Amino acid sequence: MSAFEDLFKGGNIVTGLAIGIGAAVVAPVITPVLRPIAKSLLKAGLVAYDQGRVAFAELNEQTSDLVAEARSELAEAGHTVEGGPEAEEGRPQHA
C-alpha cells in the first residue's frame, strides 16, 4: 500500500512507471472479460430501474384513487377538505 501512496506523493517514479506499463499490458487481456460483465450489470440495473419506476407509478395511481374516494365520501357527508375541489370553488371551509 505504501508504494501506491508514494505514487501520489511524488515518490518513486520507477514504481509509477511499472504500474502504468503493467496496466497497459494487462488491460487488453482483461477488457474482453470485463466488458460482458459490465454490460450484464448495466442491463440488470436498467431492468431494476424500469421495474421500480412502474411499481412507483402503480403505487401513485392507487394512492390517488384512495384519496379521490376519501374526498368523495367526505363530500357526500357534507365535509370539505382543505385543498379539495370544494375549497377551490371558494366555498367556506368547515372545521
NUNU-786011 format. One record per residue: residue number from 1; y, z, x of N, C-alpha, C in turn. Coordinates in pm, whole numbers, plus 50000, padded with zeros to 5 digits. Example, Ala and Ser with C-alpha at 12.3 -4.5 7.8 and 13.67 -1.06 7.14 Angstrom:
<pt n="1" n_py="49431" n_pz="50780" n_px="51319" ca_py="49550" ca_pz="50780" ca_px="51230" c_py="49670" c_pz="50780" c_px="51320"/>
<pt n="2" n_py="49775" n_pz="50708" n_px="51285" ca_py="49894" ca_pz="50714" ca_px="51367" c_py="50003" c_pz="50787" c_px="51290"/>
***
This chain:
<pt n="1" n_py="49881" n_pz="50000" n_px="50083" ca_py="50000" ca_pz="50000" ca_px="50000" c_py="50124" c_pz="50000" c_px="50087"/>
<pt n="2" n_py="50116" n_pz="50063" n_px="50202" ca_py="50234" ca_pz="50069" ca_px="50289" c_py="50270" c_pz="49930" c_px="50340"/>
<pt n="3" n_py="50172" n_pz="49842" n_px="50360" ca_py="50202" ca_pz="49706" ca_px="50404" c_py="50282" c_pz="49633" c_px="50297"/>
<pt n="4" n_py="50249" n_pz="49658" n_px="50172" ca_py="50321" ca_pz="49596" ca_px="50062" c_py="50464" c_pz="49651" c_px="50053"/>
<pt n="5" n_py="50479" n_pz="49783" n_px="50074" ca_py="50611" ca_pz="49844" ca_px="50072" c_py="50695" c_pz="49795" c_px="50190"/>
<pt n="6" n_py="50633" n_pz="49779" n_px="50307" ca_py="50704" ca_pz="49730" ca_px="50425" c_py="50757" c_pz="49589" c_px="50402"/>
<pt n="7" n_py="50684" n_pz="49510" n_px="50325" ca_py="50726" ca_pz="49374" ca_px="50296" c_py="50863" c_pz="49373" c_px="50227"/>
<pt n="8" n_py="50884" n_pz="49470" n_px="50135" ca_py="51010" ca_pz="49476" ca_px="50063" c_py="51120" c_pz="49549" c_px="50140"/>
<pt n="9" n_py="51083" n_pz="49626" n_px="50241" ca_py="51183" ca_pz="49699" ca_px="50320" c_py="51230" c_pz="49617" c_px="50440"/>
<pt n="10" n_py="51189" n_pz="49493" n_px="50450" ca_py="51227" ca_pz="49412" ca_px="50563" c_py="51145" c_pz="49447" c_px="50686"/>
<pt n="11" n_py="51026" n_pz="49494" n_px="50664" ca_py="50940" ca_pz="49537" ca_px="50773" c_py="50871" c_pz="49422" c_px="50843"/>
<pt n="12" n_py="50742" n_pz="49433" n_px="50856" ca_py="50661" ca_pz="49342" ca_px="50935" c_py="50661" c_pz="49201" c_px="50875"/>
<pt n="13" n_py="50715" n_pz="49105" n_px="50945" ca_py="50722" ca_pz="48967" ca_px="50896" c_py="50586" c_pz="48900" c_px="50899"/>
<pt n="14" n_py="50500" n_pz="48941" n_px="50991" ca_py="50367" ca_pz="48882" ca_px="51000" c_py="50287" c_pz="48916" c_px="50875"/>
<pt n="15" n_py="50302" n_pz="49036" n_px="50826" ca_py="50233" ca_pz="49076" ca_px="50704" c_py="50281" c_pz="48991" c_px="50586"/>
<pt n="16" n_py="50410" n_pz="48970" n_px="50577" ca_py="50465" ca_pz="48888" ca_px="50470" c_py="50416" c_pz="48745" c_px="50478"/>
<pt n="17" n_py="50411" n_pz="48690" n_px="50597" ca_py="50359" ca_pz="48555" ca_px="50613" c_py="50211" c_pz="48547" c_px="50577"/>
<pt n="18" n_py="50134" n_pz="48646" n_px="50615" ca_py="49991" ca_pz="48648" ca_px="50585" c_py="49969" c_pz="48653" c_px="50433"/>
<pt n="19" n_py="50047" n_pz="48734" n_px="50365" ca_py="50033" ca_pz="48742" ca_px="50219" c_py="50072" c_pz="48610" c_px="50155"/>
<pt n="20" n_py="50180" n_pz="48549" n_px="50202" ca_py="50224" ca_pz="48421" ca_px="50147" c_py="50123" c_pz="48310" c_px="50169"/>
<pt n="21" n_py="50069" n_pz="48302" n_px="50290" ca_py="49969" ca_pz="48199" ca_px="50321" c_py="49841" c_pz="48226" c_px="50243"/>
<pt n="22" n_py="49802" n_pz="48352" n_px="50235" ca_py="49682" ca_pz="48387" ca_px="50159" c_py="49695" c_pz="48349" c_px="50012"/>
<pt n="23" n_py="49812" n_pz="48374" n_px="49957" ca_py="49835" ca_pz="48338" ca_px="49816" c_py="49831" c_pz="48187" c_px="49799"/>
<pt n="24" n_py="49886" n_pz="48113" n_px="49895" ca_py="49887" ca_pz="47967" ca_px="49886" c_py="49746" c_pz="47910" c_px="49897"/>
<pt n="25" n_py="49660" n_pz="47976" n_px="49973" ca_py="49522" ca_pz="47928" ca_px="49990" c_py="49437" c_pz="47967" c_px="49869"/>
<pt n="26" n_py="49456" n_pz="48087" n_px="49819" ca_py="49372" ca_pz="48139" ca_px="49710" c_py="49415" c_pz="48084" c_px="49574"/>
<pt n="27" n_py="49543" n_pz="48055" n_px="49554" ca_py="49594" ca_pz="48012" ca_px="49424" c_py="49523" c_pz="47888" c_px="49370"/>
<pt n="28" n_py="49501" n_pz="47782" n_px="49448" ca_py="49432" ca_pz="47665" ca_px="49392" c_py="49288" c_pz="47694" c_px="49350"/>
<pt n="29" n_py="49227" n_pz="47793" n_px="49412" ca_py="49090" ca_pz="47829" ca_px="49377" c_py="49087" c_pz="47912" c_px="49249"/>
<pt n="30" n_py="49182" n_pz="48001" n_px="49235" ca_py="49185" ca_pz="48094" ca_px="49121" c_py="49244" c_pz="48029" c_px="48996"/>
<pt n="31" n_py="49338" n_pz="47938" n_px="49012" ca_py="49408" ca_pz="47878" ca_px="48898" c_py="49314" c_pz="47815" c_px="48795"/>
<pt n="32" n_py="49215" n_pz="47735" n_px="48834" ca_py="49126" ca_pz="47677" ca_px="48732" c_py="49047" c_pz="47782" c_px="48653"/>
<pt n="33" n_py="49025" n_pz="47898" n_px="48713" ca_py="48952" ca_pz="48004" ca_px="48645" c_py="49045" c_pz="48083" c_px="48553"/>
<pt n="34" n_py="49167" n_pz="48111" n_px="48600" ca_py="49259" ca_pz="48194" ca_px="48523" c_py="49326" c_pz="48119" c_px="48408"/>
<pt n="35" n_py="49343" n_pz="47988" n_px="48422" ca_py="49411" ca_pz="47911" ca_px="48318" c_py="49341" c_pz="47919" c_px="48182"/>
<pt n="36" n_py="49208" n_pz="47895" n_px="48174" ca_py="49142" ca_pz="47908" ca_px="48043" c_py="49147" c_pz="48050" c_px="47987"/>
<pt n="37" n_py="49143" n_pz="48149" n_px="48076" ca_py="49150" ca_pz="48288" ca_px="48029" c_py="49289" c_pz="48315" c_px="47971"/>
<pt n="38" n_py="49393" n_pz="48271" n_px="48041" ca_py="49529" ca_pz="48290" ca_px="47992" c_py="49550" c_pz="48216" c_px="47860"/>
<pt n="39" n_py="49494" n_pz="48096" n_px="47851" ca_py="49506" ca_pz="48017" ca_px="47729" c_py="49437" c_pz="48087" c_px="47612"/>
<pt n="40" n_py="49320" n_pz="48143" n_px="47635" ca_py="49248" ca_pz="48215" ca_px="47530" c_py="49326" c_pz="48337" c_px="47484"/>
<pt n="41" n_py="49385" n_pz="48408" n_px="47580" ca_py="49463" ca_pz="48526" ca_px="47544" c_py="49585" c_pz="48486" c_px="47461"/>
<pt n="42" n_py="49650" n_pz="48377" n_px="47497" ca_py="49765" ca_pz="48331" ca_px="47419" c_py="49723" c_pz="48289" c_px="47278"/>
<pt n="43" n_py="49610" n_pz="48221" n_px="47266" ca_py="49561" ca_pz="48181" ca_px="47133" c_py="49534" c_pz="48305" c_px="47047"/>
<pt n="44" n_py="49468" n_pz="48403" n_px="47106" ca_py="49437" ca_pz="48526" ca_px="47032" c_py="49565" c_pz="48596" c_px="46988"/>
<pt n="45" n_py="49664" n_pz="48598" n_px="47076" ca_py="49792" ca_pz="48659" ca_px="47041" c_py="49861" c_pz="48586" c_px="46928"/>
<pt n="46" n_py="49857" n_pz="48453" n_px="46930" ca_py="49919" ca_pz="48375" ca_px="46823" c_py="49848" c_pz="48397" c_px="46690"/>
<pt n="47" n_py="49716" n_pz="48402" n_px="46693" ca_py="49640" ca_pz="48426" ca_px="46569" c_py="49673" c_pz="48564" c_px="46514"/>
<pt n="48" n_py="49677" n_pz="48665" n_px="46602" ca_py="49708" ca_pz="48801" ca_px="46558" c_py="49850" c_pz="48807" c_px="46501"/>
<pt n="49" n_py="49944" n_pz="48739" n_px="46565" ca_py="50082" ca_pz="48737" ca_px="46516" c_py="50089" c_pz="48673" c_px="46377"/>
<pt n="50" n_py="50023" n_pz="48560" n_px="46360" ca_py="50025" ca_pz="48492" ca_px="46231" c_py="49961" c_pz="48577" c_px="46121"/>
<pt n="51" n_py="49849" n_pz="48642" n_px="46153" ca_py="49784" ca_pz="48728" ca_px="46054" c_py="49872" c_pz="48847" c_px="46018"/>
<pt n="52" n_py="49938" n_pz="48902" n_px="46117" ca_py="50029" ca_pz="49014" ca_px="46091" c_py="50147" c_pz="48972" c_px="46006"/>
<pt n="53" n_py="50199" n_pz="48853" n_px="46031" ca_py="50311" ca_pz="48803" ca_px="45954" c_py="50271" c_pz="48780" c_px="45809"/>
<pt n="54" n_py="50152" n_pz="48726" n_px="45786" ca_py="50102" ca_pz="48703" ca_px="45649" c_py="50080" c_pz="48837" c_px="45579"/>
<pt n="55" n_py="50020" n_pz="48932" n_px="45649" ca_py="49995" ca_pz="49064" ca_px="45590" c_py="50127" c_pz="49132" c_px="45554"/>
<pt n="56" n_py="50227" n_pz="49120" n_px="45640" ca_py="50357" ca_pz="49180" ca_px="45611" c_py="50422" c_pz="49114" c_px="45490"/>
<pt n="57" n_py="50411" n_pz="48983" n_px="45480" ca_py="50468" ca_pz="48911" ca_px="45365" c_py="50401" c_pz="48955" c_px="45236"/>
<pt n="58" n_py="50269" n_pz="48972" n_px="45238" ca_py="50197" ca_pz="49017" ca_px="45119" c_py="50238" c_pz="49159" c_px="45081"/>
<pt n="59" n_py="50252" n_pz="49246" n_px="45181" ca_py="50295" ca_pz="49383" ca_px="45155" c_py="50436" c_pz="49384" c_px="45096"/>
<pt n="60" n_py="50523" n_pz="49301" n_px="45149" ca_py="50660" ca_pz="49291" ca_px="45098" c_py="50660" c_pz="49244" c_px="44953"/>
<pt n="61" n_py="50576" n_pz="49147" n_px="44922" ca_py="50569" ca_pz="49095" ca_px="44785" c_py="50517" c_pz="49203" c_px="44689"/>
<pt n="62" n_py="50413" n_pz="49275" n_px="44730" ca_py="50358" ca_pz="49380" ca_px="44645" c_py="50460" c_pz="49491" c_px="44622"/>
<pt n="63" n_py="50534" n_pz="49526" n_px="44727" ca_py="50636" ca_pz="49629" ca_px="44714" c_py="50747" c_pz="49584" c_px="44621"/>
<pt n="64" n_py="50788" n_pz="49459" n_px="44633" ca_py="50892" ca_pz="49405" ca_px="44544" c_py="50845" c_pz="49407" c_px="44400"/>
<pt n="65" n_py="50718" n_pz="49373" n_px="44377" ca_py="50663" ca_pz="49376" ca_px="44241" c_py="50664" c_pz="49518" c_px="44185"/>
<pt n="66" n_py="50625" n_pz="49616" n_px="44267" ca_py="50624" ca_pz="49755" ca_px="44221" c_py="50764" c_pz="49803" c_px="44189"/>
<pt n="67" n_py="50861" n_pz="49768" n_px="44272" ca_py="50999" ca_pz="49808" ca_px="44247" c_py="51049" c_pz="49744" c_px="44118"/>
<pt n="68" n_py="51017" n_pz="49617" n_px="44097" ca_py="51061" ca_pz="49548" ca_px="43975" c_py="50998" c_pz="49613" c_px="43852"/>
<pt n="69" n_py="50871" n_pz="49649" n_px="43860" ca_py="50804" ca_pz="49716" ca_px="43748" c_py="50868" c_pz="49851" c_px="43719"/>
<pt n="70" n_py="50896" n_pz="49926" n_px="43825" ca_py="50957" ca_pz="50058" ca_px="43807" c_py="51096" c_pz="50046" c_px="43745"/>
<pt n="71" n_py="51175" n_pz="49949" n_px="43792" ca_py="51308" ca_pz="49928" ca_px="43733" c_py="51297" c_pz="49887" c_px="43587"/>
<pt n="72" n_py="51199" n_pz="49804" n_px="43556" ca_py="51180" ca_pz="49760" ca_px="43418" c_py="51145" c_pz="49878" c_px="43329"/>
<pt n="73" n_py="51055" n_pz="49963" n_px="43376" ca_py="51016" ca_pz="50081" ca_px="43298" c_py="51133" c_pz="50176" c_px="43279"/>
<pt n="74" n_py="51214" n_pz="50192" n_px="43384" ca_py="51332" ca_pz="50278" ca_px="43371" c_py="51432" c_pz="50218" c_px="43273"/>
<pt n="75" n_py="51448" n_pz="50088" n_px="43276" ca_py="51541" ca_pz="50022" ca_px="43184" c_py="51495" c_pz="50038" c_px="43040"/>
<pt n="76" n_py="51365" n_pz="50029" n_px="43018" ca_py="51311" ca_pz="50048" ca_px="42883" c_py="51335" c_pz="50190" c_px="42835"/>
<pt n="77" n_py="51332" n_pz="50285" n_px="42927" ca_py="51353" ca_pz="50425" ca_px="42891" c_py="51501" c_pz="50458" c_px="42877"/>
<pt n="78" n_py="51588" n_pz="50363" n_px="42912" ca_py="51731" ca_pz="50385" ca_px="42896" c_py="51799" c_pz="50439" c_px="43020"/>
<pt n="79" n_py="51732" n_pz="50443" n_px="43131" ca_py="51792" ca_pz="50490" ca_px="43256" c_py="51838" c_pz="50371" c_px="43338"/>
<pt n="80" n_py="51937" n_pz="50397" n_px="43423" ca_py="51979" ca_pz="50293" ca_px="43518" c_py="51957" c_pz="50345" c_px="43658"/>
<pt n="81" n_py="51935" n_pz="50254" n_px="43749" ca_py="51912" ca_pz="50289" ca_px="43888" c_py="52025" c_pz="50227" c_px="43969"/>
<pt n="82" n_py="52080" n_pz="50306" n_px="44060" ca_py="52190" ca_pz="50256" ca_px="44144" c_py="52145" c_pz="50132" c_px="44220"/>
<pt n="83" n_py="52223" n_pz="50027" n_px="44210" ca_py="52190" ca_pz="49903" ca_px="44278" c_py="52101" c_pz="49812" c_px="44194"/>
<pt n="84" n_py="52061" n_pz="49856" n_px="44076" ca_py="51976" ca_pz="49775" ca_px="43990" c_py="52056" c_pz="49671" c_px="43915"/>
<pt n="85" n_py="51991" n_pz="49591" n_px="43834" ca_py="52058" ca_pz="49485" ca_px="43759" c_py="52167" c_pz="49537" c_px="43667"/>
<pt n="86" n_py="52146" n_pz="49653" n_px="43606" ca_py="52245" ca_pz="49706" ca_px="43513" c_py="52368" c_pz="49754" c_px="43589"/>
<pt n="87" n_py="52350" n_pz="49806" n_px="43709" ca_py="52464" ca_pz="49853" ca_px="43790" c_py="52548" c_pz="49736" c_px="43833"/>
<pt n="88" n_py="52487" n_pz="49621" n_px="43854" ca_py="52561" ca_pz="49503" ca_px="43898" c_py="52649" c_pz="49449" c_px="43785"/>
<pt n="89" n_py="52612" n_pz="49476" n_px="43660" ca_py="52688" ca_pz="49425" ca_px="43547" c_py="52810" c_pz="49510" c_px="43519"/>
<pt n="90" n_py="52828" n_pz="49618" n_px="43594" ca_py="52945" ca_pz="49702" ca_px="43575" c_py="52928" c_pz="49811" c_px="43471"/>
<pt n="91" n_py="52810" n_pz="49834" n_px="43423" ca_py="52785" ca_pz="49940" ca_px="43326" c_py="52793" c_pz="50076" c_px="43396"/>
<pt n="92" n_py="52832" n_pz="50179" n_px="43326" ca_py="52840" ca_pz="50311" ca_px="43389" c_py="52702" c_pz="50362" c_px="43426"/>
<pt n="93" n_py="52696" n_pz="50435" n_px="43533" ca_py="52571" ca_pz="50493" ca_px="43582" c_py="52543" c_pz="50623" c_px="43508"/>
<pt n="94" n_py="52415" n_pz="50646" n_px="43473" ca_py="52372" ca_pz="50771" ca_px="43410" c_py="52307" c_pz="50857" c_px="43515"/>
<pt n="95" n_py="52328" n_pz="50987" n_px="43505" ca_py="52270" ca_pz="51078" ca_px="43604" c_py="52128" c_pz="51110" c_px="43575"/>
***
